Amino acid sequence: MSLGGECAKVPGRHEETEKSMDPISADSHVMEAEDVFLGLPERFGDDAPRVINAGTDDDAIVIPALGPRGVRKRMGWAGMRTRNGIEIERRSGHKPEVDDLTDAEAKKLLAKGYEGLSPGIRDGARRGAEQDIDGVAAEFLYPGFFGMFSFENTDLLVACQRNYNDWLHDYASAANGRLHGLAAIPVQDPEAAAAELERVIAMGYRGGCIPCTSPAETPYFDAVYEPIWSMAEEAAFPLSMHVGTNSHLPREYREKHPNRDSVFDYANTASTVSRTLVELMCRGVAERHPTLKFVVSEFNAGWIAYWLNRVDQGLQREHRFRSEAFTGERPHEVWHRQFYATIEDDRPAILTREIIGVDNLMWGSDYPHVDSTWPCSREVLDEIFEGVPDDERQRITHGNVTELYGL
């Protein structure tokens, strides 16, 4: 259905609500500025990302060595939904549809590249105005450039993530407590990762990101990661795995399908993190580090209730085939103690919250990405939480993220 401009709120609309009770987005994003890539081309040549054609409609992050595959536009499209004349199309209980960017105002903004993005995307000090439009109290920030997790060159990966963490700290610090960056942790080099983890904890970061898939030959239950898990656990520093932040996968491990289907690939994204979750939940990591928290971000969560039962059954089968009884913790127990998932407009997750855990779900707007609920987040939340007790909604949209990150 067409909602026109009904979602586009004006600042102050929710002033009657206590700011401390407004939703907090546990999954929002930045669009990286040129500073993130400074010095990398000089050190790593064409393997390094850099910004080209800044200030034009071809503005992009580019890795020359990858050719056409190495071009990533820096467009925060959701932030354009309040431009003049726009009519937001949205079905009840769902985020806005993908925007039509063919009108004159959109073309004018797109022609400016990064400089045409909403002010708060470019400047943390100005992001509060965009949060107020959406009725959001604060945001936790993930990267926009997921490629920083998948470089084959580990030295480049470490250098880029260190640059990113410095830039993100400055961007978030300008927001007067309404933005919280999640630092990138370069686990592909465990020693460097431990050093960077120690550094970002000292900088005041409250959590960090690791790849949603472990390096191909070193799964997350390998002993090489133990110093990272131990340090994060001791510091009460949650580690997040966001969709799209895959480790580099060598060619020999890649499956080639003759008939790729984009709809299947999009709908099947949870499969990329489910192997990782088994590594963490079933192969000793969670057992050795029972207070370490992990976040599964932007995979939604309606699949998790079913999946936990399948993992439980898989463990039983694995041990029966060895003629021995399974005596470990049940997957549900491990999940409820240590794991969280973020959702956007995921009504199935809400309807299965008793299995997933009310205390294990957190809402995120995904702003300013195209999949964002912005600027309709309040309306979407009202719809997906229909019939849900207020206290449970409050846990999922505010309380859980506050407790997890110690706000």
C-alpha positions as a Markdown table, in Angstrom:
| # | Residue | x | y | z |
|---|---|---|---|---|
| 1 | Met | 0.0 | 0.0 | 0.0 |
| 2 | Ser | 1.1 | 3.6 | -0.4 |
| 3 | Leu | 1.6 | 5.5 | 2.7 |
| 4 | Gly | 2.8 | 8.7 | 1.0 |
| 5 | Gly | 4.7 | 10.9 | 3.4 |
| 6 | Glu | 3.0 | 9.5 | 6.5 |
| 7 | Cys | 6.2 | 8.0 | 7.8 |
| 8 | Ala | 8.3 | 11.1 | 7.4 |
| 9 | Lys | 8.0 | 12.6 | 10.8 |
| 10 | Val | 9.2 | 16.1 | 11.8 |
| 11 | Pro | 11.7 | 16.6 | 14.7 |
| 12 | Gly | 9.8 | 16.9 | 18.0 |
| 13 | Arg | 7.0 | 14.5 | 17.1 |
| 14 | His | 8.0 | 12.1 | 19.8 |
| 15 | Glu | 9.1 | 14.7 | 22.3 |
| 16 | Glu | 6.2 | 13.6 | 24.6 |
| 17 | Thr | 8.0 | 10.3 | 25.0 |
| 18 | Glu | 10.9 | 9.9 | 27.4 |
| 19 | Lys | 14.0 | 9.8 | 25.2 |
| 20 | Ser | 15.3 | 7.0 | 27.4 |
| 21 | Met | 12.4 | 4.8 | 26.4 |
| 22 | Asp | 12.6 | 5.5 | 22.6 |
| 23 | Pro | 13.9 | 2.6 | 20.4 |
| 24 | Ile | 17.6 | 2.1 | 20.1 |
| 25 | Ser | 18.8 | 0.7 | 16.8 |
| 26 | Ala | 21.2 | -2.2 | 17.5 |
| 27 | Asp | 22.1 | -2.3 | 13.8 |
| 28 | Ser | 22.7 | 0.8 | 11.8 |
| 29 | His | 25.5 | 1.8 | 9.5 |
| 30 | Val | 28.1 | 4.3 | 8.4 |
| 31 | Met | 29.2 | 5.3 | 4.9 |
| 32 | Glu | 33.0 | 5.4 | 5.1 |
| 33 | Ala | 34.7 | 8.7 | 4.3 |
| 34 | Glu | 38.0 | 9.0 | 2.3 |
| 35 | Asp | 40.0 | 9.1 | 5.5 |
| 36 | Val | 39.4 | 5.3 | 6.1 |
| 37 | Phe | 41.5 | 4.5 | 3.1 |
| 38 | Leu | 44.3 | 7.1 | 3.5 |
| 39 | Gly | 47.8 | 5.6 | 3.0 |
| 40 | Leu | 46.6 | 2.2 | 1.8 |
| 41 | Pro | 47.2 | 2.6 | -1.9 |
| 42 | Glu | 50.8 | 3.7 | -1.2 |
| 43 | Arg | 51.4 | 0.6 | 0.8 |
| 44 | Phe | 49.4 | -2.0 | -1.0 |
| 45 | Gly | 49.0 | -0.8 | -4.6 |
| 46 | Asp | 46.0 | -1.8 | -6.6 |
| 47 | Asp | 44.9 | -4.3 | -4.0 |
| 48 | Ala | 43.9 | -1.4 | -1.7 |
| 49 | Pro | 40.6 | 0.3 | -1.7 |
| 50 | Arg | 40.4 | 4.1 | -2.4 |
| 51 | Val | 37.7 | 6.6 | -3.3 |
| 52 | Ile | 37.5 | 7.8 | -6.9 |
| 53 | Asn | 35.3 | 10.4 | -8.6 |
| 54 | Ala | 34.4 | 12.0 | -5.4 |
| 55 | Gly | 31.6 | 14.6 | -5.7 |
| 56 | Thr | 30.1 | 13.0 | -8.9 |
| 57 | Asp | 27.5 | 10.4 | -9.6 |
| 58 | Asp | 30.4 | 7.9 | -10.1 |
| 59 | Asp | 31.7 | 8.5 | -6.5 |
| 60 | Ala | 32.7 | 5.0 | -5.3 |
| 61 | Ile | 35.1 | 2.9 | -3.2 |
| 62 | Val | 37.2 | 1.0 | -5.7 |
| 63 | Ile | 39.7 | -1.8 | -5.5 |
| 64 | Pro | 41.4 | -1.6 | -8.9 |
| 65 | Ala | 42.9 | -5.1 | -8.9 |
| 66 | Leu | 39.3 | -6.6 | -8.8 |
| 67 | Gly | 38.1 | -4.7 | -11.9 |
| 68 | Pro | 34.3 | -4.2 | -12.2 |
| 69 | Arg | 33.9 | -6.5 | -9.1 |
| 70 | Gly | 35.9 | -4.0 | -7.0 |
| 71 | Val | 33.5 | -1.0 | -7.4 |
| 72 | Arg | 31.3 | -0.1 | -4.5 |
| 73 | Lys | 29.0 | 3.0 | -4.6 |
| 74 | Arg | 28.8 | 4.9 | -1.4 |
| 75 | Met | 25.1 | 5.5 | -1.5 |
| 76 | Gly | 23.0 | 5.8 | 1.7 |
| 77 | Trp | 19.7 | 5.6 | -0.2 |
| 78 | Ala | 17.4 | 5.4 | 2.7 |
| 79 | Gly | 18.4 | 8.9 | 3.7 |
| 80 | Met | 16.8 | 10.2 | 0.5 |
| 81 | Arg | 13.3 | 9.1 | 1.3 |
| 82 | Thr | 12.3 | 12.5 | 2.7 |
| 83 | Arg | 13.3 | 14.4 | -0.4 |
| 84 | Asn | 10.7 | 16.7 | -2.0 |
| 85 | Gly | 7.8 | 15.0 | -3.8 |
| 86 | Ile | 8.6 | 11.5 | -2.6 |
| 87 | Glu | 5.8 | 9.0 | -1.9 |
| 88 | Ile | 6.9 | 6.1 | 0.3 |
| 89 | Glu | 5.6 | 2.8 | -0.7 |
| 90 | Arg | 5.2 | 0.3 | 2.1 |
| 91 | Arg | 3.1 | -2.8 | 3.0 |
| 92 | Ser | 1.8 | -3.1 | 6.6 |
| 93 | Gly | 4.4 | -4.7 | 8.8 |
| 94 | His | 7.2 | -4.2 | 6.4 |
| 95 | Lys | 10.0 | -1.7 | 5.7 |
| 96 | Pro | 9.6 | 0.7 | 2.8 |
| 97 | Glu | 9.9 | -0.7 | -0.7 |
| 98 | Val | 13.1 | -0.1 | -2.7 |
| 99 | Asp | 13.0 | 3.6 | -3.7 |
| 100 | Asp | 12.6 | 4.8 | -7.3 |
| 101 | Leu | 15.5 | 7.1 | -7.8 |
| 102 | Thr | 14.6 | 8.3 | -11.3 |
| 103 | Asp | 13.0 | 11.6 | -10.3 |
| 104 | Ala | 14.7 | 14.9 | -10.8 |
| 105 | Glu | 15.5 | 15.6 | -7.1 |
| 106 | Ala | 17.0 | 12.1 | -6.7 |
| 107 | Lys | 19.2 | 12.5 | -9.8 |
| 108 | Lys | 20.4 | 15.9 | -8.5 |
| 109 | Leu | 21.4 | 14.4 | -5.2 |
| 110 | Leu | 23.0 | 11.3 | -6.8 |
| 111 | Ala | 25.1 | 13.5 | -9.1 |
| 112 | Lys | 26.9 | 14.8 | -6.0 |
| 113 | Gly | 28.0 | 11.4 | -4.8 |
| 114 | Tyr | 28.9 | 11.2 | -1.2 |
| 115 | Glu | 28.3 | 14.9 | -0.8 |
| 116 | Gly | 24.7 | 14.4 | -1.8 |
| 117 | Leu | 24.0 | 12.1 | 1.1 |
| 118 | Ser | 22.0 | 13.3 | 4.1 |
| 119 | Pro | 24.1 | 15.5 | 6.5 |
| 120 | Gly | 24.0 | 13.0 | 9.3 |
| 121 | Ile | 25.4 | 10.2 | 7.2 |
| 122 | Arg | 28.5 | 12.4 | 6.6 |
| 123 | Asp | 28.8 | 14.0 | 10.0 |
| 124 | Gly | 28.1 | 12.2 | 13.3 |
| 125 | Ala | 27.3 | 15.6 | 15.0 |
| 126 | Arg | 24.3 | 16.0 | 12.6 |
| 127 | Arg | 22.9 | 12.5 | 12.7 |
| 128 | Gly | 20.7 | 13.3 | 15.7 |
| 129 | Ala | 18.3 | 15.1 | 13.4 |
| 130 | Glu | 17.8 | 12.0 | 11.3 |
| 131 | Gln | 17.3 | 9.9 | 14.4 |
| 132 | Asp | 14.6 | 12.3 | 15.6 |
| 133 | Ile | 12.8 | 12.0 | 12.3 |
| 134 | Asp | 12.6 | 8.2 | 12.9 |
| 135 | Gly | 11.9 | 8.5 | 16.7 |
| 136 | Val | 15.1 | 6.7 | 17.6 |
| 137 | Ala | 17.2 | 7.5 | 20.7 |
| 138 | Ala | 20.5 | 6.1 | 19.6 |
| 139 | Glu | 22.2 | 3.7 | 17.1 |
| 140 | Phe | 25.0 | 1.1 | 17.1 |
| 141 | Leu | 27.1 | 1.4 | 14.0 |
| 142 | Tyr | 28.4 | -1.3 | 11.6 |
| 143 | Pro | 30.5 | -0.6 | 8.5 |
| 144 | Gly | 29.0 | 0.2 | 5.1 |
| 145 | Phe | 32.1 | -1.2 | 3.3 |
| 146 | Phe | 31.9 | -4.9 | 4.1 |
| 147 | Gly | 34.9 | -5.6 | 1.9 |
| 148 | Met | 37.2 | -4.7 | 4.7 |
| 149 | Phe | 36.6 | -8.1 | 6.2 |
| 150 | Ser | 37.4 | -10.1 | 3.1 |
| 151 | Phe | 40.8 | -9.0 | 1.8 |
| 152 | Glu | 43.1 | -11.8 | 0.9 |
| 153 | Asn | 46.1 | -9.8 | 2.0 |
| 154 | Thr | 45.9 | -9.9 | 5.8 |
| 155 | Asp | 48.3 | -7.0 | 6.3 |
| 156 | Leu | 46.0 | -4.8 | 4.2 |
| 157 | Leu | 43.0 | -6.0 | 6.2 |
| 158 | Val | 44.6 | -5.1 | 9.5 |
| 159 | Ala | 45.7 | -1.7 | 8.3 |
| 160 | Cys | 42.3 | -0.9 | 6.8 |
| 161 | Gln | 40.4 | -1.9 | 9.9 |
| 162 | Arg | 42.8 | 0.1 | 12.1 |
| 163 | Asn | 42.1 | 3.2 | 10.0 |
| 164 | Tyr | 38.4 | 2.5 | 10.1 |
| 165 | Asn | 38.4 | 2.2 | 13.9 |
| 166 | Asp | 40.1 | 5.5 | 14.3 |
| 167 | Trp | 37.7 | 7.2 | 11.9 |
| 168 | Leu | 34.6 | 5.6 | 13.4 |
| 169 | His | 35.6 | 6.7 | 16.9 |
| 170 | Asp | 35.7 | 10.3 | 15.8 |
| 171 | Tyr | 32.5 | 10.1 | 13.8 |
| 172 | Ala | 30.5 | 8.5 | 16.7 |
| 173 | Ser | 32.1 | 10.7 | 19.4 |
| 174 | Ala | 30.7 | 13.8 | 17.7 |
| 175 | Ala | 27.1 | 12.6 | 18.4 |
| 176 | Asn | 26.8 | 13.4 | 22.1 |
| 177 | Gly | 26.2 | 9.8 | 23.2 |
| 178 | Arg | 23.6 | 8.9 | 20.5 |
| 179 | Leu | 26.0 | 6.9 | 18.3 |
| 180 | His | 28.1 | 3.9 | 19.4 |
| 181 | Gly | 30.6 | 2.5 | 16.9 |
| 182 | Leu | 31.4 | -1.2 | 16.8 |
| 183 | Ala | 35.1 | -1.7 | 16.1 |
| 184 | Ala | 36.4 | -4.0 | 13.4 |
| 185 | Ile | 38.5 | -6.9 | 14.8 |
| 186 | Pro | 40.9 | -8.4 | 12.3 |
| 187 | Val | 40.7 | -12.0 | 13.4 |
| 188 | Gln | 42.4 | -13.3 | 10.3 |
| 189 | Asp | 45.7 | -12.3 | 12.1 |
| 190 | Pro | 45.0 | -13.4 | 15.7 |
| 191 | Glu | 48.0 | -11.6 | 17.1 |
| 192 | Ala | 47.1 | -8.4 | 15.4 |
| 193 | Ala | 43.4 | -8.9 | 16.4 |
| 194 | Ala | 44.4 | -9.2 | 20.1 |
| 195 | Ala | 46.4 | -6.0 | 19.9 |
| 196 | Glu | 43.6 | -4.1 | 18.1 |
| 197 | Leu | 41.0 | -5.4 | 20.5 |
| 198 | Glu | 43.1 | -4.2 | 23.4 |
| 199 | Arg | 43.5 | -0.8 | 21.7 |
| 200 | Val | 39.8 | -0.3 | 20.9 |
| 201 | Ile | 38.7 | -1.3 | 24.4 |
| 202 | Ala | 41.1 | 1.4 | 25.7 |
| 203 | Met | 39.5 | 3.9 | 23.3 |
| 204 | Gly | 36.1 | 3.3 | 24.8 |
| 205 | Tyr | 34.5 | 1.0 | 22.3 |
| 206 | Arg | 31.6 | -1.1 | 23.8 |
| 207 | Gly | 31.7 | -3.9 | 21.2 |
| 208 | Gly | 33.2 | -5.1 | 18.0 |
| 209 | Cys | 32.7 | -7.0 | 14.7 |
| 210 | Ile | 34.3 | -10.2 | 13.5 |
| 211 | Pro | 33.6 | -11.8 | 10.2 |
| 212 | Cys | 30.4 | -13.7 | 10.0 |
| 213 | Thr | 32.3 | -16.6 | 8.4 |
| 214 | Ser | 35.6 | -17.8 | 9.9 |
| 215 | Pro | 38.7 | -18.1 | 7.8 |
| 216 | Ala | 38.4 | -21.2 | 5.6 |
| 217 | Glu | 41.2 | -23.2 | 7.2 |
| 218 | Thr | 40.9 | -21.9 | 10.8 |
| 219 | Pro | 37.4 | -22.3 | 12.2 |
| 220 | Tyr | 36.5 | -20.3 | 15.2 |
| 221 | Phe | 36.9 | -23.2 | 17.6 |
| 222 | Asp | 40.7 | -23.3 | 16.8 |
| 223 | Ala | 42.9 | -22.6 | 19.8 |
| 224 | Val | 44.6 | -19.7 | 17.9 |
| 225 | Tyr | 41.6 | -17.5 | 18.8 |
| 226 | Glu | 41.6 | -18.2 | 22.5 |
| 227 | Pro | 43.4 | -14.9 | 23.5 |
| 228 | Ile | 40.7 | -13.0 | 21.5 |
| 229 | Trp | 37.8 | -14.7 | 23.2 |
| 230 | Ser | 39.4 | -14.4 | 26.6 |
| 231 | Met | 40.1 | -10.7 | 26.3 |
| 232 | Ala | 36.6 | -9.9 | 25.0 |
| 233 | Glu | 35.0 | -12.0 | 27.7 |
| 234 | Glu | 37.0 | -10.3 | 30.5 |
| 235 | Ala | 36.1 | -6.9 | 29.1 |
| 236 | Ala | 32.4 | -7.7 | 28.6 |
| 237 | Phe | 32.9 | -6.8 | 25.0 |
| 238 | Pro | 30.3 | -8.4 | 22.7 |
| 239 | Leu | 31.4 | -9.6 | 19.3 |
| 240 | Ser | 29.0 | -9.2 | 16.4 |
| 241 | Met | 28.8 | -11.1 | 13.1 |
| 242 | His | 27.0 | -9.0 | 10.5 |
| 243 | Val | 25.6 | -10.2 | 7.2 |
| 244 | Gly | 28.0 | -9.7 | 4.3 |
| 245 | Thr | 31.1 | -9.5 | 6.4 |
| 246 | Asn | 32.6 | -12.8 | 5.1 |
| 247 | Ser | 36.2 | -13.8 | 5.5 |
| 248 | His | 38.1 | -14.3 | 2.2 |
| 249 | Leu | 37.2 | -17.6 | 0.7 |
| 250 | Pro | 40.0 | -19.1 | -1.4 |
| 251 | Arg | 38.9 | -20.2 | -4.9 |
| 252 | Glu | 39.3 | -23.9 | -4.1 |
| 253 | Tyr | 36.6 | -23.7 | -1.5 |
| 254 | Arg | 34.0 | -21.9 | -3.6 |
| 255 | Glu | 31.0 | -23.7 | -4.9 |
| 256 | Lys | 30.1 | -22.9 | -8.5 |
| 257 | His | 26.5 | -23.2 | -9.4 |
| 258 | Pro | 25.6 | -23.0 | -13.1 |
| 259 | Asn | 22.2 | -21.3 | -12.3 |
| 260 | Arg | 22.7 | -18.7 | -9.7 |
| 261 | Asp | 19.4 | -17.1 | -8.5 |
| 262 | Ser | 19.5 | -13.7 | -6.8 |
| 263 | Val | 16.2 | -14.4 | -5.0 |
| 264 | Phe | 17.5 | -17.6 | -3.5 |
| 265 | Asp | 20.8 | -16.0 | -2.5 |
| 266 | Tyr | 19.0 | -13.2 | -0.7 |
| 267 | Ala | 16.5 | -15.5 | 1.0 |
| 268 | Asn | 19.3 | -17.9 | 2.0 |
| 269 | Thr | 21.6 | -15.5 | 3.8 |
| 270 | Ala | 21.2 | -17.2 | 7.2 |
| 271 | Ser | 23.1 | -20.2 | 5.9 |
| 272 | Thr | 26.3 | -18.2 | 5.8 |
| 273 | Val | 26.2 | -17.6 | 9.6 |
| 274 | Ser | 24.7 | -20.9 | 10.7 |
| 275 | Arg | 28.0 | -22.8 | 10.2 |
| 276 | Thr | 29.7 | -20.1 | 12.2 |
| 277 | Leu | 27.2 | -20.5 | 15.0 |
| 278 | Val | 27.8 | -24.2 | 15.2 |
| 279 | Glu | 31.5 | -23.6 | 15.5 |
| 280 | Leu | 30.9 | -21.2 | 18.4 |
| 281 | Met | 28.0 | -23.0 | 20.2 |
| 282 | Cys | 28.7 | -26.7 | 19.7 |
| 283 | Arg | 32.5 | -27.0 | 19.4 |
| 284 | Gly | 33.7 | -25.6 | 22.7 |
| 285 | Val | 34.0 | -21.8 | 22.4 |
| 286 | Ala | 30.8 | -20.9 | 24.3 |
| 287 | Glu | 31.5 | -23.6 | 26.9 |
| 288 | Arg | 35.0 | -22.3 | 27.5 |
| 289 | His | 33.8 | -18.7 | 27.6 |
| 290 | Pro | 30.3 | -18.8 | 29.2 |
| 291 | Thr | 30.0 | -15.0 | 29.7 |
| 292 | Leu | 31.2 | -14.0 | 26.2 |
| 293 | Lys | 28.3 | -12.5 | 24.2 |
| 294 | Phe | 27.8 | -12.8 | 20.4 |
| 295 | Val | 25.5 | -10.9 | 18.2 |
| 296 | Val | 24.0 | -12.2 | 14.9 |
| 297 | Ser | 23.2 | -9.0 | 13.0 |
| 298 | Glu | 20.9 | -8.4 | 10.1 |
| 299 | Phe | 20.2 | -12.1 | 9.4 |
| 300 | Asn | 16.8 | -11.5 | 11.0 |
| 301 | Ala | 15.7 | -14.2 | 13.4 |
| 302 | Gly | 12.5 | -16.0 | 12.3 |
| 303 | Trp | 14.5 | -19.0 | 11.3 |
| 304 | Ile | 16.3 | -19.4 | 14.6 |
| 305 | Ala | 13.6 | -21.2 | 16.5 |
| 306 | Tyr | 13.5 | -24.0 | 13.8 |
| 307 | Trp | 17.2 | -24.0 | 13.4 |
| 308 | Leu | 17.9 | -24.5 | 17.2 |
| 309 | Asn | 15.8 | -27.6 | 17.1 |
| 310 | Arg | 17.7 | -28.9 | 14.0 |
| 311 | Val | 21.1 | -28.3 | 15.7 |
| 312 | Asp | 19.8 | -30.2 | 18.8 |
| 313 | Gln | 18.8 | -33.1 | 16.7 |
| 314 | Gly | 22.1 | -33.0 | 14.8 |
| 315 | Leu | 24.1 | -33.3 | 18.0 |
| 316 | Gln | 22.0 | -36.2 | 19.1 |
| 317 | Arg | 22.5 | -38.0 | 15.8 |
| 318 | Glu | 26.3 | -37.3 | 15.8 |
| 319 | His | 26.7 | -38.9 | 19.2 |
| 320 | Arg | 24.3 | -41.8 | 18.4 |
| 321 | Phe | 26.4 | -42.7 | 15.4 |
| 322 | Arg | 29.4 | -42.9 | 17.7 |
| 323 | Ser | 27.4 | -45.1 | 20.1 |
| 324 | Glu | 27.7 | -42.6 | 22.9 |
| 325 | Ala | 25.2 | -40.4 | 24.6 |
| 326 | Phe | 25.3 | -36.6 | 24.2 |
| 327 | Thr | 25.9 | -35.0 | 27.6 |
| 328 | Gly | 26.7 | -31.4 | 26.7 |
| 329 | Glu | 24.6 | -28.3 | 26.9 |
| 330 | Arg | 21.6 | -28.1 | 24.7 |
| 331 | Pro | 21.8 | -25.5 | 21.9 |
| 332 | His | 18.8 | -23.6 | 23.3 |
| 333 | Glu | 20.6 | -23.2 | 26.6 |
| 334 | Val | 23.8 | -21.9 | 25.0 |
| 335 | Trp | 21.8 | -19.6 | 22.8 |
| 336 | His | 19.8 | -18.1 | 25.6 |
| 337 | Arg | 22.9 | -17.5 | 27.7 |
| 338 | Gln | 25.2 | -16.0 | 25.1 |
| 339 | Phe | 23.7 | -15.1 | 21.8 |
| 340 | Tyr | 21.6 | -12.3 | 20.4 |
| 341 | Ala | 20.0 | -11.6 | 17.0 |
| 342 | Thr | 18.9 | -8.3 | 15.5 |
| 343 | Ile | 15.7 | -8.0 | 13.6 |
| 344 | Glu | 14.1 | -5.2 | 11.4 |
| 345 | Asp | 10.5 | -6.0 | 10.2 |
| 346 | Asp | 10.6 | -9.7 | 11.2 |
| 347 | Arg | 7.2 | -10.6 | 12.5 |
| 348 | Pro | 8.0 | -14.4 | 12.4 |
| 349 | Ala | 10.8 | -13.7 | 15.0 |
| 350 | Ile | 8.3 | -11.9 | 17.2 |
| 351 | Leu | 5.8 | -14.8 | 17.0 |
| 352 | Thr | 8.5 | -17.3 | 18.0 |
| 353 | Arg | 10.1 | -15.1 | 20.6 |
| 354 | Glu | 9.3 | -17.6 | 23.4 |
| 355 | Ile | 11.7 | -20.1 | 21.7 |
| 356 | Ile | 14.3 | -17.6 | 20.6 |
| 357 | Gly | 14.1 | -15.7 | 23.9 |
| 358 | Val | 12.6 | -12.3 | 24.5 |
| 359 | Asp | 15.9 | -11.3 | 26.0 |
| 360 | Asn | 17.9 | -12.5 | 23.0 |
| 361 | Leu | 16.3 | -10.2 | 20.3 |
| 362 | Met | 17.2 | -6.6 | 19.5 |
| 363 | Trp | 15.7 | -4.3 | 16.9 |
| 364 | Gly | 17.7 | -2.4 | 14.3 |
| 365 | Ser | 16.7 | 0.1 | 11.6 |
| 366 | Asp | 19.6 | -0.6 | 9.2 |
| 367 | Tyr | 19.8 | 3.1 | 8.5 |
| 368 | Pro | 20.9 | 4.4 | 6.0 |
| 369 | His | 20.9 | 1.2 | 3.8 |
| 370 | Val | 18.2 | 0.4 | 1.2 |
| 371 | Asp | 16.8 | -2.3 | 3.5 |
| 372 | Ser | 16.2 | 0.3 | 6.3 |
| 373 | Thr | 12.9 | 0.9 | 8.1 |
| 374 | Trp | 13.8 | 4.6 | 8.1 |
| 375 | Pro | 11.8 | 6.9 | 8.3 |
| 376 | Cys | 8.9 | 4.6 | 9.2 |
| 377 | Ser | 10.5 | 2.7 | 12.1 |
| 378 | Arg | 7.8 | 3.7 | 14.7 |
| 379 | Glu | 5.0 | 2.5 | 12.4 |
| 380 | Val | 6.8 | -0.7 | 11.5 |
| 381 | Leu | 7.3 | -1.5 | 15.2 |
| 382 | Asp | 3.7 | -0.8 | 16.0 |
| 383 | Glu | 2.7 | -3.3 | 13.3 |
| 384 | Ile | 5.1 | -6.1 | 14.0 |
| 385 | Phe | 4.5 | -5.9 | 17.8 |
| 386 | Glu | 0.8 | -6.0 | 17.5 |
| 387 | Gly | -0.6 | -8.1 | 20.4 |
| 388 | Val | 2.8 | -8.2 | 22.1 |
| 389 | Pro | 2.9 | -7.1 | 25.8 |
| 390 | Asp | 4.5 | -3.6 | 26.2 |
| 391 | Asp | 7.2 | -4.9 | 28.5 |
| 392 | Glu | 8.4 | -7.4 | 25.9 |
| 393 | Arg | 8.4 | -4.8 | 23.1 |
| 394 | Gln | 10.4 | -2.6 | 25.4 |
| 395 | Arg | 13.0 | -5.4 | 26.0 |
| 396 | Ile | 13.5 | -6.0 | 22.3 |
| 397 | Thr | 13.6 | -2.4 | 21.2 |
| 398 | His | 15.5 | -0.8 | 24.1 |
| 399 | Gly | 16.3 | -2.8 | 27.2 |
| 400 | Asn | 18.3 | -5.7 | 25.7 |
| 401 | Val | 20.7 | -3.5 | 23.8 |
| 402 | Thr | 21.1 | -1.2 | 26.8 |
| 403 | Glu | 22.1 | -4.1 | 29.0 |
| 404 | Leu | 24.3 | -5.9 | 26.5 |
| 405 | Tyr | 26.4 | -2.8 | 25.8 |
| 406 | Gly | 26.3 | -1.3 | 29.3 |
| 407 | Leu | 24.7 | 2.0 | 28.4 |
